């Protein structure tokens, strides 16, 4: 029985070693297609083989890959018998990025050590000089008597100490700055190393291609595989000149990858396709209606009911614009469309390192005919903003947008996904020469009638919004304000008076959100008046007032 077990173990070991025995094919990454989550990497290599069966081995130096995504092609006379991924255990396999960072970290720490040693030497010199200054005035003894130094000797000593201490301080200050900078750089490298080592492989991955060759020949091999630690997202730059004639929109792709392999001088394509990972078609369920019925609550001793948190929408920020003089043009990508997606193929070869940093590449540029106006919501913000409203001639994916006005960065925002022809707004910053102010004119409570307490409270409210143009040209301004909307018949909003009449009374489908589009001449003012009463039960707490 023991002999059978030993024989079986030997067969397993031999078969596993045979599985990885083969002919190594040197290959390089030639092409990458990157998705919003993941990337397909294509390698190419050539080798000479004889007639018969060969196991061709292509090394891949990635942390992880989808083994079901592996494809292989052999260009030569013969047949591909099979393709599989093998993983060989190795005691240590540092990838090139890890080795480079480890070497850099070692040099940085050595530089810091040298600076620290130099600082220690200066500290010892400083301590020695301090000890000289602390000596008693008479330190030389002769026949048991103290000999006091002469005045000129004291002056010489004082001058020596002053010059020496100044020299030490002049050398210490730049050393402190250099050590502080090195500490920051060491910390950044250590963090990057930690992120790479977190997914560091302990096996060597090999794509094995079984190929039956009909003759002795040189063959070319292509392999492709999907890696997970790669992604891209769009970043937009919109630039508006000071004459407000048009808006220039540039879309960039921000690429990040930590696959374990550097993509050196590769043909790069950017795709918006979403790779399916075990996804199935959606299946609708039945739609039932019922009356809400109370359920008995089972609560553990000492437990508290769970509360759901609501996160506020996050806005963002971004980057660069055009120079005024003859500026080098950006090399934009070539767009191709498929039934499911679009792809941008860059016109030049690109290098994307496997590390925690972003690579920005331009995809397209468009000149847009923007409509420029001012925008104010005085109830929420006292400032008035210059905005550009434009529509793209193609679909825009959601992403951060960096705004530039007259060549200066003014801020960032986030743009939701837009279809071709759909409007979007860009905030170009606050303009203090267009002022909008909201003022409360009246806020009174009526709690009695004919000297008796009422069962209901009547709150009489009035507001005034004033818009003023201090510029030397006419401006168009959009003012947005709100009228209270009751969600129950126990609260009533009555006697509403609004002058002038609003151009919209349900802005973007939101009840009670009023919009006024006003044209204001230079130096002129316009006023909006809002009056209403709110009636509600005396004993009820009203939310929102």
Phi, psi and omega in degrees: 000315179298320179298320179297317180296315180298318179297319179296318179297318179297320180296318179298315181297315180297318182293322179291321179290326176293327182295330182258357176283133181177196184253119180289134179247118177288128184222161176227155177281124183252328188213142178224133170245117186253136180252177177296337175213099180108168179208144174264122182253131179245125178252152175225145177202161178229152177203159176258135181223160176264183179288145178114188183279140178222141171257104183269126186248124178246114179286139171233134188252047182258158176288322182205153173207160177275108185295334179285347182271354187291131172230156179213142175229140175240123181261101183173175181275117181155192182231141172276119184269337181175159178224134178209161176258129175245147176237123182254124177292134178227147180294325182203131181218074180288126176289162183303316178300321180294315180297319180296318180292321178298319178294318179296318180297320179298317180293321179296317180293325177294319177297319179295321180298318179297318179293321179295320177298317179297321178294323178296321178298317178296323179296321179293320177297320180296319178296322179295315179296323178297321180294326177294317181294336182271359179298145176298155185303322177245110185241343179273131183249141175214116182055038176078007180248143178279131178258116180280137178291153179281164185299314182295331176291320177296320179296319178297318178297317180297318178297317179300313181296319181299311181296319182294314179296320179297317179298320179294315180296321179297329178275330183288320185300309178295330177296318179298319180296315180296318180295320178297317178296320178296320178300318179296316181292321177297317179298318180295317180294320179296321178293319180293321177298317181298321180292324178287320181289339181298329179245023186291133184280151174242013176228156176259124182267134182224129172270119183255125181243116176274120185227132176258111184267136180278344182200173173286128188195166170262130182240151174252137185239132174241129174233151178219149181201156181261126177251143185274329190273060179207146181196165172216155172214151183283146172227131184248142169245124175241128185238130181238126178287164183293338179278358175057035182276326183199175177234134177258122181248126177237131177256126176250157171251123176263114188250137174221136178212138175227052183283341185107342179246134170283136174266100186258119177051056183253158168280121188245133174239141178252125184234145175261012178291149178254109179297132180279133179235085180071022183280145177239162180293144180296147182233112183289143174263175179287154179252108181254144172245142181203165175275138178295126180239133179295140178248143177295134182265123176261114183234134178288154179301130177079001182275156180242147177296143181286147176239142181263132178268147178245123181268139179284150177297143185258131172258171187218194185209163185200215210229264218242166184217188185269146175273163186279326184278186183301111188251139177296135181281152176281145176270109185267161184276161176263127185267136171231145182243144175238170179301336185252343189197182168235158178226145173245122177257123182289143184282349182233163176282147188231147172246125177235112182283152177274088180197175186275067176211159183260144173244125182256129176228139180283142180251311178204165178224142178220145171261124186247141173274098184269152172257123186254131179204177179255154188222129181217138171233080191297337178292330184258330186209132182284350184271156176247133189246139172276127182234151174245124177254125183218168175226137181274152179272002178213167181295137176246128176282157179292143181176176179285145178233126178262129184254135177233134179233123182055039177082002181245140177289127183245350177150180179228160179212182178237131180252128176285163181301132182236137174279163178301129180091349181279139184285151169218157182245145176235124178278120182260005175114167182279142177241114184279359176267359172237111189247139175226127182230142178245128186230137177277122179266327185205138175206090186239148176254134173247104185250354180231160176217120182056036176086358181248148177293137179270157174282343179237155176254134176249121180250117184261120187230146178212141180228157175228131175245125181244128177246132184229134179253110179264005180277170178263019177217157179293152178227152172253130183228137175255120180249131181239131177216172186236146172249135182298142179239126181278138177257005179213153180285357177275348175241128182236136173254119188233172171052044182284127175230122181230123177224134350291170181293141181287148177282334174222142181241004175211069185300125181054035177076012182259121182300139173077003178262109185260149181230135173238128174253110187244142170256124184236126180286163179303132178075003184263165176233153170223151187230142176241130179245135181229126177227146176192164172237148178239125180247132182206157182300142183301320187270008181258142174271118183265127179267130175113343179270000000 
